[in-house]
Amino acid sequence: MTTLRPVRAEDLEQIYAISLLTGDAGGDASQLHHDGKLIGHIYSAPYIELSPETAFVAEDFEGVAGYIVGVFDTVFFEERLERDWWPALRETYADPQGDPASWDADQKHIAAIHRPSRVPATLVEAFPAHIHMNLLPRLQGQGMGTKLFDRWLTNARQAAVEAVHLGANANNHGALRFWGSRGFSRIEPPLVDPSDPTAWFGQRL
């Protein structure tokens, strides 16, 4: 039996693991990284630490196997990251040097810690909230993603959130299909780096 519940502080290590095991366009990124926490440092852990009230997990008999995190105000959260999250990580990880084309996956993520990308302004203006969600394979195809998303939406609507966006890897075709079937529309923000693999989606609540 799988249960959905608010995140707890003791879930953090499992959430780091899920971030790694789904970090390669939805697949296992373990072989790409020497440091298995780098993906989580960027895409999941800060939400658990800074906004636990907007984070939920799916837990089965083996433990936490899926999560959804997000915030209602993306601009405010990016400011909090700059003040309360990135500084300690920047002290831990030296900024990569040399040609970015030669960087491995660890170095690329470390560079993102030192120079985090901002969500396109036009996207944030129209869809101020955002989410990230990942499920391990053992929970996929059981409707758990929909249940997690609905749980987050209920929370957001109670807080009078009007619109939400998300970014998915354009190579993660399962995720693209999933979000398209859950009421999200593909958005093409102007002035986006054409080499960026992110596919942006938005939905009004």
MIROBA-215794 format. One record per residue: x, y, z of N, C-alpha, C in turn. Coordinates in steps of 0.05 Angstrom, whole numbers, plus 5000, padded with zeros to 4 digits. Layout:
! residues N
XYZXYZXYZ ...
END
This chain:
! residues 205
501749765000500050005000501750255000 501050444984502550694982500950924994 502151075011500851305024502151565016 500551775015501452045009501352205035 503452355040503552515065505452745061 505252945079507153165078509953065083 511853205072514653125076515553165105 517453005114518653025140521653065136 522953185156525853235154527352975150 526452755162527952505159527652375132 526052495114525752395087527952485068 529552675078531352815060533352625045 534552435059536452265046535152095024 532652005029531251855008530552024984 529952274990529352454968531852524951 534052544964536652574949536952334931 536452094941536851854926534951844902 532451914906530551924884531352124862 532352354871533352554852535452444834 537252284846539452164830538351944812 536651784822535651544807533751624784 532851874784531151974762532352204748 534952254753536152504744537152514716 537052294701538052294673535552274655 534252494651531752504634529752294644 529552264670527652074682528951814689 531351764679532751514685534951544706 536251334712538351324733540851474725 541551684740543951844734546351764751 546251534764548351454783551051434769 551051334744553551294730554751554720 553251764721554152024710555552194732 555052124757555952294779557752154799 559852284807561452194829560152274856 558952514855557552614879554552584874 553352394888550552324884548552524894 549452724908547652924919547253174903 548853204882548853454867546053514855 544753314843542153374831540153454853 540153314875538353384897538953664908 541553744909542154004919540754224903 540254174878539054374861535954344859 535054104855532254064847530353964869 531353874892529453774911530053864940 532553824949533153884977532454164987 532954374971532354634981529354674988 527654534973524854554979524154425006 525454195011524954065036525954235060 528154375056529254535077527854805080 527054925058526055205058523055225055 521755025044518855035040517554765045 517954645068516854375072513754365071 512454595076509554605076508454565047 510154585027509254545000510654304987 511154105003512553854994511053615005 510653414987509253174995510752934983 510452704997511852464988509852234985 510652034969509151784966510951564979 509851424998511351225013510050955012 511650755005510650475005512150315026 511950055025513149885046516149895046 517349985024520250005022521250285031 519450475033520350745040519250955021 520251195023519451405005520351344976 518551344958519151274930518351484910 517351704919516551924901516052174917 516252404904515852654917514852864898 513453064908512953314893513653544911 515253724900515953964915515354204897 515154434910514654674894514254914913 513755144901513255384917511155544902 509755714918507655874906508656134894 511056224902512256474891515056414883 515456374857518156304847520156524851 519456774846521356994849522357004878 520556994897521257004926523056764933 522456534922524056294928526856324917 527156424893529756464881531456654899 530156854910531557034928532356894954 530656714964531356564988533756374982 533756244959535956074951538556234952 538556464941540956624939541956704967 540056744985540756835012541356595031 539756385029539756175050540655905041 541055855015541755585006544355574990 544655734970547055714953549655784968 549755984986552356054998553855825010 552555655026553955435039554955235018 553355184998554254994977556555104961 556555364956558855494942561455474957 561255464984563655425000564555144998 562754954995563354674994564554584967 563454704946564154624918565554854904 568054814896569455014881568255054853 568055304845566955364818568755244796 567555084779569254954758570555154740 572955084731574555254713574955114687 575855264667576455154641574055164622 574255014601572255004580569754854589 567454984590565054844598564354594581 565254604556564754374538566154124548 568254154565569753924575568753824602 566853974614565953904641564353644642 564753494663563053254668560453344681 558753144687556153204698556353344726 558353254742558653384768559353684764 561253734747562054014743559854194732 558154084715555954234704553954304726 553454124744551554184766552854374786 555454344791556754534809556654814797 557054834771556955094758554155214762 552055044761549355144765548855234794 550355134813550255234840551455504842 553655554828554955814829553556014812 552355924790550956114772548255994765 546455984784543855864779542256004757 541055854740539355974719536756064731 535756284720533156384729530956294710 528656244720526356184703525756434686 525156394660524556634643522456814656 522957074656521257264670518357254660 518057224634515357224623513756984633 515156764637513856524647512956554676 514756674692514156714721511856914724 511857114707509757314709506957194704 506857004686504256884679503656644697 505756504706505356264722507256274746 506556424767508456484788509356244806 507656044808508455804824509855604806 511355414819512555204803512854954820 513254724806513554464819515754304806 516754104821518353884811517253624823 517153424807516053164816517652934804 518252734821519652494811518652244826 518352024811517551774822519551554814 520251384833521851144825520150964808 521450794791519950614773517850444787 518350364812516450184825513750314830 513650584829511050714834509850824808 511350804786510350914761508250734749 506350864735504250714722502050624741 501950734765499850654784498050894792 498351114778496851354785497951514808 500251444818501451584840502251874833 503251904808503952174800501552354800 499352264790496952424790496052484818 496152284836495352334863497052534877 499752514873501552714885500952994874 500553014848500053274836497353384846 495353224848492753314858493053414887 494653274903495053354931496353634931 498353674914499653934914497754154904 496154084883494254284873492254364894 491254174909489354244930490554434950 493054394957494454574975494754844962 495454854937495855104923493255264920 491155124913488555274911487655384937 488155244959487455344985488955594992 491355624980492955864984492456074962 490456034946489556224925491656254903 493256044898495056044875493456034849 494256204830492656224805493956084782 496456034782497755904759500455784768 501155554755503655414762505055334736 507755324737509355234715511255014724 512454884704514454684710516254664685 518654564690520554504669521154214668 521054084645521653804642523853774621 525553574624527553524603526153444577 526853574556525453514530525953234520 527953094532528452824524526952624541 525552724562523952544579521152534568 520752364548518252354533515952264551 516452094570514352014589513252244605 515152414615514352654630512752844612 513652884588512253064570509352974565 509052714561506352614558504652644583 505952584606504452594631503452874636 505153074634504353344641502353454620 502653374595500753454575497953344581 497853104593495252984599494153074626 495553244640494653344666493953634665 493253734642492254014640494354224635 496954134631499054334625499254384595 499854624588500354704560503354764556 504454694534507254754528507555044523 509555164536510055454534512855494521 513055684503515555744490516356024498 517756064521518556334529520456454508 520356714504522256844486525056854499 527056884482529856924490530956704507 530056454502531156224516533456114500 535556034514537955914501537055664485 537455654459536555424444537855164451 540155174465541554934474540354824501 538654984514537354894539535454674533 535754444546533954214540531254224555 530654454568528254464584525754514567 523754354571521154404559519354524581 518354764576516754904596513754854592 512354834615509454794615508154984635 505755064629504255224648501355144649 500155194672497255134676496055344695 493755444688492155624705490355454723 490255534748488655384767485955514771 
END
